[in-house]
Amino acid sequence: MVIDCVVVGAGPAGLAASAALSERGVEHLVLERGRAGESWRTQRWGSFRLNTPGWMNQLLGEQAPDAYATGPEVVQRLDALAADAPVHAGVRVERLAATTGGYDLRTGDGSIHAHTVVVATGDQNLPRIPALARTLADRVAQHHTADYRVPSQLPAGGVLVVGSAQSGSQIAEDLLAAGRRVVLATSPVGRLPWRHRGRDTIQWLVEAGFFDQRPRDLPDPSQLHAAQPILAAGGRSLSLQALARAGATLVGRPVAVDGERIAFDSSAAANVDAGDAFAAPGCGRWSTSSSPAAAWTPHPPSPTPPTRPWRWTRRRSWTCAPRRSPASSGAPGSAATSPASTRPCWRRTGNQGARTPPRWRRASGTSGCAG
């Protein structure tokens, strides 16, 4: 098959590209390995809402200007867009190679030659889990943000959330609202005050042309790989301090595991300061994280910058909690849980530098993972 253009991915970006191509009369196909909006169907938790208001999401159809769509609402609107687009669902692109006069795509359904290809696979659909997670005891349940849905799916006891960018902070807030004990392993992520001088900050950014910038316009290209600044679901301010006031225990980066115990570095205070510095007047570093799935492209993404503590999660988070024993009823607070849910939590004490061996004190309460 020979065609003018192929769009790879039927998420918001791919469907937007398809709408623009159709408006201009360009013959094209949209190839999607799953269903339209697949990651929106399978990788969003129950309380998830967009961080951008309705007036910014005109592609999704008519909605109130100050509405913040839920995950299911986004899926419903993407389905409506896909119904009017040449979407071929269940077609996985396995290889993309440049050839004379265009590109050859090898798919599970055969080969396609396109004069132009739009890669719209998204940048946050492949879960990334830190290597340290593999060394935890088997009875400690672990969940990536992609498969977290509601607090009740986790075993009874405390929960360690690793990563404090948007997903980690919002899930921590979700768990706290459900009455769970939360230990949040923080990272140096900025926070964005939602209101500034009587208006939503997002309005100022739009009018300032922030979202019109291209990667080559950035003074520091590495900003593309930074974590998204912290915001609460549905257009609200959120900070590490607010999560601490709500009951979360803030710790630094996980650096060592011994069975069911986890040691953290002493970066928590510095991470809080980093968020405050980002939110200070005149600070303009706000950029996106990246975890793309398009490993088959002929020109892969730029090499990953040097490892930083917060790049463990790249906006997504890793949570762990005690597994239920076979006798557990599964309800939070159930007495019939595994020993991991009733063992003491260990907390780091003292003002220690990164090279100082950790000291621990026994803390009251229960925890599925050491905090």
N, C-alpha and C positions, 0 to 999 in steps of 0.2 A: 504494500500500500504506500502511495505517495500522497502527502498532504501538505498544505501550507504551514500549519503550526500544530504542535502538540503541547498541551499543558499537562504537566505531571503533578497530580495532587488535586483533590476536590474538597479542600477546606476553604476557609474564607478567602485566602489569597488566590487560590486557583479558580474559584467561582467568580471572583471579581475580575480576574484576567479574562475569563471566558466571556463575561458580560461585555467587557470592553471590545473584545475581538468581534463578537456578534454585532455590536453596534456599528463597527467599521466594515462589516461584510467579509471578514477574514474566515476562510474555511479552516476548521480546527477540530480536534478531539481533546477531551479531558480524560486522562487515565488515572484511575484511583485503585490502589491495591486492596482497599476494603470497601466501605460504603462512604458516601459523601459525608464529610465531617466526622470521619472515623474516630479520631482522637478525642473529639468533643463527646462522642457517645461512650467511649470506654475509659477515659482518663480524667474524669472530673468528679470531685466529691460532692456530696449532697447539698451543702450550703454554698457552693460556688456561685458567684455572680461576676459579671463583667466589671472591670474597673473603669470602663469608659461609658459615658451616658448615651442615651438614645440618639441625641442630636449628632453624635459623632459616628453612628453606625447606620447610616442611611442605606447601605447595601442590604441590610437585614430587613428592610421594609419599614412600614409605618409603625411608629411607637412613640410613647411620650418622650419629650425632650430630656426629662430627668429620670428616665427609667434605666434600670441596670438589669439586663436580661440574665436569667438563670441558665445553667447548662442545657436543660431540656428545651428551653425556649430558643436558644441558639440553634440546636439541632433541628428543631421544627422549621425555623426560618431558612436554614441551609438546605433542607430537603426541598423547600419550595423553590429555591434558586436552582437546585440541581435538576428539578423537573423540567426546566426550560433550557437546560444546557446539554450539549452532546457528551454526557458523562458515560464512560464505560467503567462500571464498577467491577471489582474483583480482578483487575488486570495489574499485575506487578511488573514494573520496569526493572529488568535485571542488568541492563547495560546501555550506556549512551556513549556513542563515539562520533567524533567529527569526521565528515567525509566531504568529498567535492560537492559543493552546492547545498550543504546542509548537515544533517545529523541522521545517523541510523540508531534506532531504538530497538533493543531486543526485549521482548515481553514474553510472558507466559502464554500468550495467544499468537505469537509469531513476531515478525519483524515489520517495522514501519520506518519509512524515510520521510523526514520532515525538513522543510526549509528553515524553520525556526522552532526552538524548544523553549518553553517557559517552565523552569523548575520551581514549583510551588509546594514543596513537600513539608514546609514548616521547619522550625528550628528547635522544637521541644517535644518530640514524640518518642524518643528512645530513652528509656530509664537508665540513669547512671547511678551505680551503687558503689560506695567506697570499698576498697579492698579490705579495710579493717572489719567490715561487716561479716566477712566470711570466717572470721576468727571468733565470733561470739558463740556461746554455748547453744546447742541445738534447741534447747527448750525456750529460748528467748525468741518470741515471734517477731518477724520483721516484715514491714510493708513499705513499698515505695509509694510516693505520692500518686503514681499512675493507678494503683489498685486500692488506694484508700477511698472509702465512701462515707462512712458515718462512725462516730465513736463506739457505738455498740458492737461493731464488728471486731473490735480489739478485745483481747482477754482482760479480765478485771485487773486493776492495779495501776501503777503509774506508767507513763509513756515518755520515752525520750524522743524528741524530734530533732533531727540533725539538719541544720540549715535554717537560716532566719531571713531569707528573702521573701518574696510575696507568698509562695506556696507554703513554705514552712511556717511563717508567721500566721497566715490565715488558718492553717490547720491547727496550730497551737491554740488560737483563739476559739476554734470550733470545739476542741477537746476541753478547754477550760469552761466553756459555756455548758458542757455536759457534766461538769463536776469532776472531771478527771484530774489527777495530779500530773503536772507537765514539767519536764526538765527540757529546756531549749538550749541546744548547742548552737551558739551564735557565730556569726561571721561578720566581717566589716562591710555591711550593706547599707546604702543610704536609705533615708526615709523621706517621703514627700508629703509635706503638709497639704491637706486637700484644699483648704481655703487660704487665699491670700488677698488682702485688701478688698474684701467683700465679694470676691469672685472665686470660682473653682480654679485651682492652679492649672488644670488641663486647658481651660479657656485661654489663659495667658500663653501657654506653650503653643497652642494652635495659632494664635494671632502673631506670635513672635516667629513663626515659620519653623519651629523645632521639628515638626513631623515631615517637613519638606526636605530635610537634609538627606543627602546620599552618603553612603559609606566614605566616598573619597572626599566629602566635605568636612569630615571630622578631623580635628587637629591631632587626635591620637586614635588611630584605627583600633587599638586594643579595647577601646570603650565598647565596641560591638559585642565583646565577650563578657562584659561585666554583668552582674546580677541586676534584675529589675529592682528599683527601690521599693521599700515596704509601703503597702497600702492595704487598708481593710477592704473586705468584700463590699461591693455596692457603693463605692465612692465615699470612703471615710478615712480619716487619718488613723495611722497605727504606728506604734513605736515599740522598741524593746522595753522602755520604761513602763508603757501602758500594759504590756503583757505581764511584767513583773508585778505591777499593782493588782492585776487580775488573779495573781497567784502562781505564775510560772517561776521556776527557778532558772536563772540565767547562768550558763557556764560557757567555757571557751570551746575550742576545737578539740574533738576526740583525738587522742594521740596514742593510746595503748589500750589493749583489751587483755584481761586475765579471766577467762571463763565467762562469768556474768558481771564482772566489774569492769568499768570503763574509766580511764584516766583522761582528764582534760587539761589543756594548757591554761595559762592565766590571762587569756586575751579578752575575756568578757567585757571588762571595763573599757578597753580600747575599742571594742566593737560598738559599744554604746556611743562612745565619743565620735566614732566614724559616722554613725547615722546622724548625729547632731551636726557635725561639720557639713555634711551633705545638704542638710536642711537649712543651713545658715544663708542669709541673704547674699546673693551674688554667686552662689554655687550653681554651675550649669552641667555637672556631669550626670546625665541620665541616659542610659543606653540599655540595650537588650542583651540577654544571654543567648547562648547557642548550643544546641545539641541536635544537629541535623541527622536525618536518616538517609540522605542522598549520597551514600558512599560509592554509588555506581557512576557518578558524573565524571566526565573527562577532566574537569578542572575542580578538584575537591576544595573544600574550605581552607582558608589559611591555616598554617600550623598552629596548634594550641599554644598560647602564651605560657611562660613559665608558671609552674604550679603555684597556686595560692590556696590558702585554707578554704576560702569560700567556694572554690571551684569543685569541691567534692560533690556538690548538689546541682550547681549551675541552675539556680532558681528552684529546681525541684528538690524534694526533701526525702529523707529516709527516716522512718519511724520504727521503733521497736517496743515491744511490750511483752509481758510474760505470757507464755502459751497456757491455754486451759488444760487442766488435767482431764482424763476421760470422764471423770465424774462431774465435771463442771456443768452447770446449767447454761453457761454462756452469758448470763446477765451480769452487768457491772455490779460489783459488790458481793457477788456470790461467794459463799464461804468455801465451796468445793473447787478450789483452784490449785494449780501446781505450786510447789514450794517457792518458785520464783516470784510469785505475787505477794508473798508475805515476808520475804527476807528483808533485812534492813537495807536502806539506801546508804551509799557511801558518798560523802561530799568532800571536795578538796578544801583545804583551809590554808590560811596564811597568805601573805603577799609573796608569791614565788615567781621567779624568773623562768623563762622557757627552758633553761638548762638545769634547773634545780629538780631533783627527783621529787615526785609528788608525795605529799603527806595527806592523810585521810583522817576523817573523823566519822564516827558512827552517828547517823541522824535518825530522828524518829520518823514514824510513818512507814509506808510500804512503797516499793517501786519495782516495776518490771525490769528496768535497766538502771544501772548505777548512774547517779547524777553528780 
